[in-house]
Amino acid sequence: MSRIIGIDLGTSNSAVSVMEGGKPTMINSEEGTSIGGKSFPSYVAFTADGQLLVGEPARRQAVTNPNGTIKNVKRKMGTSEKVYANGKEYTPQQISAFILQKIKRDAETYLGGEKIEKAVITVPAYFDDNQRQATKDAGAIAGLDVVRIINEPTAAALAYGLDKGNVEQKILVFDLGGGTLDVTIMDFSDGVFEVLSTSGDTKLGGSDMDEAITNYVIGEFQKETGVDLSKDNMAFWRVREACEKAKIELSTTMQTEINLPFIASDASGPKHLVKTLTRAKLEEIVEPIVARCRQSIMQAMSDAGLNADKIDKIIMVGGPTRMPIVQNFVENIVGPKIQRGIDPMECVFMGAAIQGAVLSGEVKDVLLLDV
């Protein structure tokens, strides 16, 4: 039976994995990974001369081609809304299919030309039937038979092996991605993952942090030089990219330097942006954004009828959950129960690959019912 790949089709970034030697292995895109280990940014672009770009190449030119670039299309899946690029109309499924096509193509290259026809794709637990069907349709347009749609939190729990050791447990999955927050509480018993509640914020994520840090850096630069970089699109995106990189670095270091030579010039000559950013300053800037996560955690616990001491384990998903401020915030509410040992950016697509291997018969000891 042909192999089934596992795909995490994300709002800001997507990723794919396949079982190799009994372990889920991440498949890089042809371009390699970009900042923060992201392999397939969820961007699709049409250039002026009619070329189609997907993933990292599309993300790179988003600044210079805003009207031809589409991102965050996952938020529109399952709706009748259309998206537009250079005046042409597309359905969200068509755009998602371009991303899935690239994932399929790069996976086939990675696997030495092996044909990939089947996939497991993950979706947020709150996706309704229309949104799930739209995801399947996108797969079909891309030439993939979507053999199973599974919930992202269930995939994450699988990656951590929480289905092993038949202990009944309540799991809180805190998934903070580039554009969205999802908090899901699941009950695991007798080989079945049941979603008890899900809550979230579709307009809260790492990109809000990037924006806040960028505004701070641009504001400081303006105080020093009188030049407002937000008026210059190219300069603004250089700063934004440098700020995202600084945010990622500050998860593991206490301070970092943003250094952008020739960012602007005025009558007195060229201007360079050099700014030291400490973790303490970063945390001060993003604290109001992190605080907005409280509502979703409380709501999920209340809907599940559980208080914090009934939660056995916490799984963190998504790049921003690598940040110490985010981990401390969640543990202050729920208690020190975070599971470690798997990269939060990788657990969803790894779980999807495990589920794919179960369906293809490669892995035998997991029964998974996702309710």
C-alpha positions, 0 to 999 in steps of 0.5 A: 500500500502506498504511503500516506503523508500527514499534513498540517495545513496552517493559517500562516504556515503548513508542514508535512511529514511521513513515517520513516523507520517507524518515526514521523519525519518532517519533509522540507520544502524544496527551498528548505526551512525559513525563519523559525523552522517553517517549511511551507508558508501558507502564501500563494502569489501571482506575479505580473507576468502570470507566474504562480508562486507558492510557499517561501517564494510567495512570502518573499515577494509579498511586500513588492506584490501585495495585490497579487499575494494571498495569505491566511486563506484558512480563515475563509475555508468553508465559507462562500467568500472569494479571494482576489489576486490581481483582479481575478477571483478564486475560492479558498479551496483553490488557493489551499489546493495550490499549497497542497499541490506544492506539498505533494510535489515536494514530498514526492521529490523528497521520497525519490520520486515515489508517487503520493496519492493519499494524505491525512490533513489536520483541522482545528477542533472547532471546524464545522462540516463545511470547513472539513469538507472544504479541506477535503475538496482542496485535497481533491483539487490538488490530486490527493485522496484525503483519507482522514481529517483529524483534529489538530489537538488529537494529532498533537496528543498522538505525537506525544504518545499520550495514547500509550499506557492506557491511562484515562486522562484529561489533556489541555492542548494550547495551540498558539500559531501565527494567526490563531489561538485554539484551546481544546480540552480532550478526554482520553480513555480506552483508546479514544480521544474525545473533544470535551470543549474547544475555545479560541480566538481566530485573530490572536497569534504570533503575528500580533506579537511581531506587529507590536515589536515592529511598532515599538522598533519603528517608534524608537527609530523615529524618536532618534532620527525623525524618520518614520519607517512605516511610510516606506513599505520595503523598509517596514517589511525589513524591520518586521522580518528582523523583529520576528527573528529577534522574537524567535531568538529571545526564546533561547537568549536573553538579548539580541541585536536588530541590525539593518544597515541603510534602512533609510536616508534623508538629506544628511545621508543614509540611516542605519537601524541598530537596536538591542532588544532584551527578553525583558523588553520583549515580554513587556511589549507582548504581555497584553497579547499573551494576556488575551489568551486567558479568556480562551483557557477559562472558557474551554475549562468552563465548557468542559466543566473542569477546573485546573486541578482536573487537567492532567497534562498540557500540550503546547502547540505552535511556534509562539509557545516556545516563548518562556512568557507564554509557557509561564502564563499557561502554567500559572493558570493550569499548573506545571503540567506542560509535556516536553520533548517534542517541538511545538511546531512539529507535533501536529504534522507528526501526529498526522503522519502517525495517523496516516501510518495507522491507516496504511497498516504500517503502525498497528498499536494505535486505535484512534477515534476522534470525536 
